[in-house]
């Protein structure tokens, strides 16, 4: 049987197999977000908790485009923003503030994705927030948190308010800012992001059409959410091998 793609590359001796697997998977996630067009140049971030007892997580280095991120250039930092492996590689402070807040408070979360997509920003500006207008949106019915805009996230004291607003929800819309998605695994987080981005795109286009919109009954929205939170969550496991094959075809350097 063939090994998973993420296990077919050489691993540096000083990095554990578990951490290297996380690095490769996270790098693939960066390449996918770039492929689908949800980047904001060198800004926004995807982070993943490093397996082990230490409170460390991996994040992209400041100044690198998403399609340049690979397993070896991800930066391992602690909850105070220190580069655990040493060196002078910098990370974006706003990324550190947002991601460290979630990783410190939510140990059920392995991966955090934050985007500034046009559709996500548009929905974040709407007072109504995300509406259950599409099947994609109903996957998150009753599961969306909101955090008010406080300026660029450079103040560490905002972390407590981010965490309070997020609560136990899987996703949060950052008002006038963008989207934040969490997941128990990197593939699950990406699957949620894809669904959320599609929901936002559909809402923006539907509202722009100028026609009266159809809202499914509340009980149907609740049913759809329950379905999405049940057996359907295994879809990320089915999707991820296909997504890895896509990344492999595009550029296998993510595994370097």
KOLLO-443837 format. One record per residue (C-alpha): residue number from 1; residue in three letters; z, x, y. Coordinates in steps of 0.05 Angstrom, whole numbers, plus 5000, padded with zeros to 4 digits. Example, Ala and Ser with C-alpha at 12.3 -4.5 7.8 and 13.67 -1.06 7.14 Angstrom:
2
+-----+--------+------+------+------+
! num ! residu !    Z !    X !    Y !
+-----+--------+------+------+------+
!   1 !    ALA ! 5156 ! 5246 ! 4910 !
!   2 !    SER ! 5143 ! 5273 ! 4979 !
+-----+--------+------+------+------+
This chain:
256
+-----+--------+------+------+------+
! num ! residu !    Z !    X !    Y !
+-----+--------+------+------+------+
!   1 !    UNK ! 5000 ! 5000 ! 5000 !
!   2 !    UNK ! 4983 ! 5026 ! 5069 !
!   3 !    UNK ! 5040 ! 5044 ! 5115 !
!   4 !    UNK ! 5048 ! 5005 ! 5180 !
!   5 !    UNK ! 5008 ! 5037 ! 5236 !
!   6 !    UNK ! 5071 ! 5054 ! 5273 !
!   7 !    UNK ! 5092 ! 5099 ! 5215 !
!   8 !    UNK ! 5028 ! 5138 ! 5206 !
!   9 !    UNK ! 5038 ! 5188 ! 5262 !
!  10 !    UNK ! 5078 ! 5253 ! 5265 !
!  11 !    UNK ! 5150 ! 5248 ! 5289 !
!  12 !    UNK ! 5184 ! 5303 ! 5331 !
!  13 !    UNK ! 5241 ! 5333 ! 5291 !
!  14 !    UNK ! 5294 ! 5319 ! 5344 !
!  15 !    UNK ! 5281 ! 5244 ! 5344 !
!  16 !    UNK ! 5307 ! 5199 ! 5288 !
!  17 !    UNK ! 5258 ! 5158 ! 5248 !
!  18 !    UNK ! 5289 ! 5094 ! 5275 !
!  19 !    UNK ! 5282 ! 5116 ! 5347 !
!  20 !    UNK ! 5211 ! 5140 ! 5336 !
!  21 !    UNK ! 5191 ! 5074 ! 5305 !
!  22 !    UNK ! 5219 ! 5039 ! 5366 !
!  23 !    UNK ! 5182 ! 5086 ! 5412 !
!  24 !    UNK ! 5115 ! 5074 ! 5378 !
!  25 !    UNK ! 5125 ! 4999 ! 5377 !
!  26 !    UNK ! 5146 ! 4998 ! 5450 !
!  27 !    UNK ! 5086 ! 5041 ! 5470 !
!  28 !    UNK ! 5040 ! 4992 ! 5434 !
!  29 !    UNK ! 5072 ! 4935 ! 5474 !
!  30 !    UNK ! 5056 ! 4971 ! 5539 !
!  31 !    UNK ! 4984 ! 4979 ! 5518 !
!  32 !    UNK ! 4979 ! 4905 ! 5501 !
!  33 !    UNK ! 5008 ! 4883 ! 5567 !
!  34 !    UNK ! 4957 ! 4928 ! 5601 !
!  35 !    UNK ! 4901 ! 4899 ! 5558 !
!  36 !    UNK ! 4919 ! 4827 ! 5577 !
!  37 !    UNK ! 4921 ! 4845 ! 5651 !
!  38 !    UNK ! 4995 ! 4832 ! 5666 !
!  39 !    UNK ! 5010 ! 4899 ! 5699 !
!  40 !    UNK ! 5025 ! 4915 ! 5772 !
!  41 !    UNK ! 4999 ! 4987 ! 5777 !
!  42 !    UNK ! 5058 ! 5033 ! 5760 !
!  43 !    UNK ! 5110 ! 4979 ! 5773 !
!  44 !    UNK ! 5146 ! 4930 ! 5726 !
!  45 !    UNK ! 5174 ! 4953 ! 5660 !
!  46 !    UNK ! 5185 ! 4940 ! 5587 !
!  47 !    UNK ! 5248 ! 4968 ! 5556 !
!  48 !    UNK ! 5276 ! 4971 ! 5485 !
!  49 !    UNK ! 5345 ! 4987 ! 5459 !
!  50 !    UNK ! 5349 ! 5051 ! 5419 !
!  51 !    UNK ! 5378 ! 5038 ! 5350 !
!  52 !    UNK ! 5448 ! 5066 ! 5342 !
!  53 !    UNK ! 5517 ! 5061 ! 5371 !
!  54 !    UNK ! 5501 ! 5091 ! 5439 !
!  55 !    UNK ! 5482 ! 5045 ! 5496 !
!  56 !    UNK ! 5414 ! 5077 ! 5508 !
!  57 !    UNK ! 5347 ! 5045 ! 5521 !
!  58 !    UNK ! 5275 ! 5068 ! 5529 !
!  59 !    UNK ! 5233 ! 5054 ! 5591 !
!  60 !    UNK ! 5169 ! 5079 ! 5623 !
!  61 !    UNK ! 5170 ! 5140 ! 5669 !
!  62 !    UNK ! 5158 ! 5129 ! 5743 !
!  63 !    UNK ! 5086 ! 5142 ! 5763 !
!  64 !    UNK ! 5051 ! 5127 ! 5697 !
!  65 !    UNK ! 5002 ! 5070 ! 5686 !
!  66 !    UNK ! 5014 ! 5025 ! 5626 !
!  67 !    UNK ! 4953 ! 5051 ! 5589 !
!  68 !    UNK ! 4982 ! 5122 ! 5594 !
!  69 !    UNK ! 5048 ! 5105 ! 5562 !
!  70 !    UNK ! 5057 ! 5133 ! 5492 !
!  71 !    UNK ! 5115 ! 5143 ! 5445 !
!  72 !    UNK ! 5133 ! 5213 ! 5469 !
!  73 !    UNK ! 5133 ! 5201 ! 5545 !
!  74 !    UNK ! 5180 ! 5141 ! 5544 !
!  75 !    UNK ! 5246 ! 5160 ! 5578 !
!  76 !    UNK ! 5313 ! 5149 ! 5544 !
!  77 !    UNK ! 5367 ! 5130 ! 5593 !
!  78 !    UNK ! 5438 ! 5104 ! 5590 !
!  79 !    UNK ! 5467 ! 5044 ! 5626 !
!  80 !    UNK ! 5481 ! 5087 ! 5688 !
!  81 !    UNK ! 5409 ! 5109 ! 5693 !
!  82 !    UNK ! 5419 ! 5180 ! 5668 !
!  83 !    UNK ! 5363 ! 5214 ! 5630 !
!  84 !    UNK ! 5396 ! 5224 ! 5562 !
!  85 !    UNK ! 5347 ! 5277 ! 5539 !
!  86 !    UNK ! 5353 ! 5317 ! 5604 !
!  87 !    UNK ! 5296 ! 5339 ! 5648 !
!  88 !    UNK ! 5273 ! 5314 ! 5715 !
!  89 !    UNK ! 5231 ! 5254 ! 5692 !
!  90 !    UNK ! 5247 ! 5196 ! 5739 !
!  91 !    UNK ! 5248 ! 5121 ! 5727 !
!  92 !    UNK ! 5239 ! 5066 ! 5777 !
!  93 !    UNK ! 5308 ! 5045 ! 5803 !
!  94 !    UNK ! 5289 ! 4972 ! 5808 !
!  95 !    UNK ! 5269 ! 4974 ! 5735 !
!  96 !    UNK ! 5335 ! 5008 ! 5716 !
!  97 !    UNK ! 5376 ! 4956 ! 5754 !
!  98 !    UNK ! 5343 ! 4896 ! 5721 !
!  99 !    UNK ! 5337 ! 4923 ! 5651 !
! 100 !    UNK ! 5405 ! 4957 ! 5647 !
! 101 !    UNK ! 5437 ! 4891 ! 5668 !
! 102 !    UNK ! 5407 ! 4854 ! 5609 !
! 103 !    UNK ! 5418 ! 4909 ! 5558 !
! 104 !    UNK ! 5491 ! 4917 ! 5578 !
! 105 !    UNK ! 5506 ! 4843 ! 5574 !
! 106 !    UNK ! 5462 ! 4817 ! 5518 !
! 107 !    UNK ! 5470 ! 4855 ! 5453 !
! 108 !    UNK ! 5427 ! 4804 ! 5418 !
! 109 !    UNK ! 5368 ! 4830 ! 5458 !
! 110 !    UNK ! 5328 ! 4891 ! 5436 !
! 111 !    UNK ! 5270 ! 4884 ! 5484 !
! 112 !    UNK ! 5263 ! 4863 ! 5557 !
! 113 !    UNK ! 5196 ! 4852 ! 5590 !
! 114 !    UNK ! 5188 ! 4840 ! 5665 !
! 115 !    UNK ! 5120 ! 4823 ! 5696 !
! 116 !    UNK ! 5090 ! 4811 ! 5764 !
! 117 !    UNK ! 5029 ! 4772 ! 5740 !
! 118 !    UNK ! 4994 ! 4728 ! 5791 !
! 119 !    UNK ! 5008 ! 4664 ! 5751 !
! 120 !    UNK ! 5080 ! 4684 ! 5739 !
! 121 !    UNK ! 5092 ! 4698 ! 5812 !
! 122 !    UNK ! 5058 ! 4632 ! 5831 !
! 123 !    UNK ! 5105 ! 4592 ! 5786 !
! 124 !    UNK ! 5164 ! 4632 ! 5811 !
! 125 !    UNK ! 5147 ! 4607 ! 5881 !
! 126 !    UNK ! 5145 ! 4534 ! 5860 !
! 127 !    UNK ! 5209 ! 4495 ! 5873 !
! 128 !    UNK ! 5197 ! 4455 ! 5809 !
! 129 !    UNK ! 5195 ! 4518 ! 5767 !
! 130 !    UNK ! 5162 ! 4517 ! 5699 !
! 131 !    UNK ! 5142 ! 4447 ! 5679 !
! 132 !    UNK ! 5132 ! 4420 ! 5608 !
! 133 !    UNK ! 5059 ! 4405 ! 5621 !
! 134 !    UNK ! 5027 ! 4446 ! 5565 !
! 135 !    UNK ! 5046 ! 4459 ! 5493 !
! 136 !    UNK ! 5058 ! 4532 ! 5513 !
! 137 !    UNK ! 5108 ! 4510 ! 5567 !
! 138 !    UNK ! 5144 ! 4463 ! 5521 !
! 139 !    UNK ! 5162 ! 4521 ! 5475 !
! 140 !    UNK ! 5212 ! 4540 ! 5530 !
! 141 !    UNK ! 5237 ! 4470 ! 5546 !
! 142 !    UNK ! 5310 ! 4476 ! 5566 !
! 143 !    UNK ! 5309 ! 4551 ! 5554 !
! 144 !    UNK ! 5290 ! 4577 ! 5623 !
! 145 !    UNK ! 5339 ! 4610 ! 5671 !
! 146 !    UNK ! 5326 ! 4622 ! 5745 !
! 147 !    UNK ! 5350 ! 4677 ! 5792 !
! 148 !    UNK ! 5343 ! 4674 ! 5867 !
! 149 !    UNK ! 5305 ! 4728 ! 5905 !
! 150 !    UNK ! 5350 ! 4781 ! 5937 !
! 151 !    UNK ! 5298 ! 4832 ! 5957 !
! 152 !    UNK ! 5274 ! 4892 ! 5916 !
! 153 !    UNK ! 5324 ! 4901 ! 5860 !
! 154 !    UNK ! 5354 ! 4967 ! 5884 !
! 155 !    UNK ! 5427 ! 4945 ! 5890 !
! 156 !    UNK ! 5467 ! 4954 ! 5826 !
! 157 !    UNK ! 5514 ! 4898 ! 5847 !
! 158 !    UNK ! 5457 ! 4849 ! 5835 !
! 159 !    UNK ! 5464 ! 4862 ! 5761 !
! 160 !    UNK ! 5525 ! 4816 ! 5754 !
! 161 !    UNK ! 5487 ! 4759 ! 5786 !
! 162 !    UNK ! 5425 ! 4771 ! 5743 !
! 163 !    UNK ! 5468 ! 4768 ! 5681 !
! 164 !    UNK ! 5505 ! 4706 ! 5703 !
! 165 !    UNK ! 5440 ! 4669 ! 5719 !
! 166 !    UNK ! 5407 ! 4691 ! 5653 !
! 167 !    UNK ! 5466 ! 4668 ! 5611 !
! 168 !    UNK ! 5444 ! 4659 ! 5539 !
! 169 !    UNK ! 5373 ! 4639 ! 5556 !
! 170 !    UNK ! 5314 ! 4677 ! 5526 !
! 171 !    UNK ! 5273 ! 4679 ! 5590 !
! 172 !    UNK ! 5285 ! 4678 ! 5665 !
! 173 !    UNK ! 5240 ! 4665 ! 5724 !
! 174 !    UNK ! 5257 ! 4711 ! 5782 !
! 175 !    UNK ! 5245 ! 4668 ! 5843 !
! 176 !    UNK ! 5188 ! 4694 ! 5889 !
! 177 !    UNK ! 5183 ! 4754 ! 5843 !
! 178 !    UNK ! 5159 ! 4745 ! 5771 !
! 179 !    UNK ! 5178 ! 4734 ! 5699 !
! 180 !    UNK ! 5231 ! 4764 ! 5653 !
! 181 !    UNK ! 5228 ! 4756 ! 5577 !
! 182 !    UNK ! 5278 ! 4779 ! 5525 !
! 183 !    UNK ! 5271 ! 4784 ! 5450 !
! 184 !    UNK ! 5311 ! 4805 ! 5388 !
! 185 !    UNK ! 5252 ! 4850 ! 5371 !
! 186 !    UNK ! 5194 ! 4880 ! 5411 !
! 187 !    UNK ! 5141 ! 4837 ! 5375 !
! 188 !    UNK ! 5182 ! 4774 ! 5388 !
! 189 !    UNK ! 5189 ! 4791 ! 5462 !
! 190 !    UNK ! 5114 ! 4803 ! 5468 !
! 191 !    UNK ! 5099 ! 4737 ! 5433 !
! 192 !    UNK ! 5145 ! 4700 ! 5482 !
! 193 !    UNK ! 5112 ! 4735 ! 5541 !
! 194 !    UNK ! 5042 ! 4716 ! 5517 !
! 195 !    UNK ! 5064 ! 4643 ! 5511 !
! 196 !    UNK ! 5099 ! 4643 ! 5578 !
! 197 !    UNK ! 5042 ! 4675 ! 5615 !
! 198 !    UNK ! 4994 ! 4625 ! 5585 !
! 199 !    UNK ! 5041 ! 4568 ! 5605 !
! 200 !    UNK ! 5043 ! 4593 ! 5677 !
! 201 !    UNK ! 4967 ! 4602 ! 5681 !
! 202 !    UNK ! 4957 ! 4531 ! 5655 !
! 203 !    UNK ! 5007 ! 4501 ! 5704 !
! 204 !    UNK ! 4976 ! 4536 ! 5764 !
! 205 !    UNK ! 4906 ! 4514 ! 5745 !
! 206 !    UNK ! 4928 ! 4444 ! 5727 !
! 207 !    UNK ! 4964 ! 4434 ! 5793 !
! 208 !    UNK ! 4905 ! 4463 ! 5831 !
! 209 !    UNK ! 4859 ! 4410 ! 5801 !
! 210 !    UNK ! 4886 ! 4356 ! 5848 !
! 211 !    UNK ! 4891 ! 4304 ! 5792 !
! 212 !    UNK ! 4952 ! 4267 ! 5769 !
! 213 !    UNK ! 4984 ! 4306 ! 5712 !
! 214 !    UNK ! 5010 ! 4278 ! 5646 !
! 215 !    UNK ! 5082 ! 4296 ! 5627 !
! 216 !    UNK ! 5099 ! 4288 ! 5553 !
! 217 !    UNK ! 5161 ! 4246 ! 5539 !
! 218 !    UNK ! 5227 ! 4283 ! 5541 !
! 219 !    UNK ! 5239 ! 4273 ! 5467 !
! 220 !    UNK ! 5172 ! 4305 ! 5451 !
! 221 !    UNK ! 5189 ! 4365 ! 5494 !
! 222 !    UNK ! 5255 ! 4372 ! 5458 !
! 223 !    UNK ! 5221 ! 4366 ! 5391 !
! 224 !    UNK ! 5169 ! 4419 ! 5410 !
! 225 !    UNK ! 5224 ! 4467 ! 5433 !
! 226 !    UNK ! 5261 ! 4457 ! 5367 !
! 227 !    UNK ! 5198 ! 4470 ! 5328 !
! 228 !    UNK ! 5184 ! 4534 ! 5368 !
! 229 !    UNK ! 5255 ! 4558 ! 5359 !
! 230 !    UNK ! 5253 ! 4546 ! 5284 !
! 231 !    UNK ! 5203 ! 4569 ! 5232 !
! 232 !    UNK ! 5150 ! 4580 ! 5286 !
! 233 !    UNK ! 5189 ! 4641 ! 5311 !
! 234 !    UNK ! 5162 ! 4678 ! 5250 !
! 235 !    UNK ! 5094 ! 4676 ! 5283 !
! 236 !    UNK ! 5110 ! 4741 ! 5319 !
! 237 !    UNK ! 5113 ! 4774 ! 5251 !
! 238 !    UNK ! 5044 ! 4747 ! 5234 !
! 239 !    UNK ! 5015 ! 4765 ! 5302 !
! 240 !    UNK ! 5041 ! 4836 ! 5308 !
! 241 !    UNK ! 4999 ! 4870 ! 5254 !
! 242 !    UNK ! 4936 ! 4840 ! 5285 !
! 243 !    UNK ! 4959 ! 4863 ! 5354 !
! 244 !    UNK ! 4972 ! 4933 ! 5328 !
! 245 !    UNK ! 4902 ! 4935 ! 5299 !
! 246 !    UNK ! 4876 ! 4915 ! 5368 !
! 247 !    UNK ! 4914 ! 4972 ! 5401 !
! 248 !    UNK ! 4890 ! 5020 ! 5348 !
! 249 !    UNK ! 4817 ! 5001 ! 5363 !
! 250 !    UNK ! 4828 ! 5007 ! 5438 !
! 251 !    UNK ! 4863 ! 5075 ! 5438 !
! 252 !    UNK ! 4907 ! 5103 ! 5383 !
! 253 !    UNK ! 4940 ! 5153 ! 5431 !
! 254 !    UNK ! 4998 ! 5104 ! 5440 !
! 255 !    UNK ! 5028 ! 5136 ! 5378 !
! 256 !    UNK ! 5028 ! 5207 ! 5407 !
+-----+--------+------+------+------+
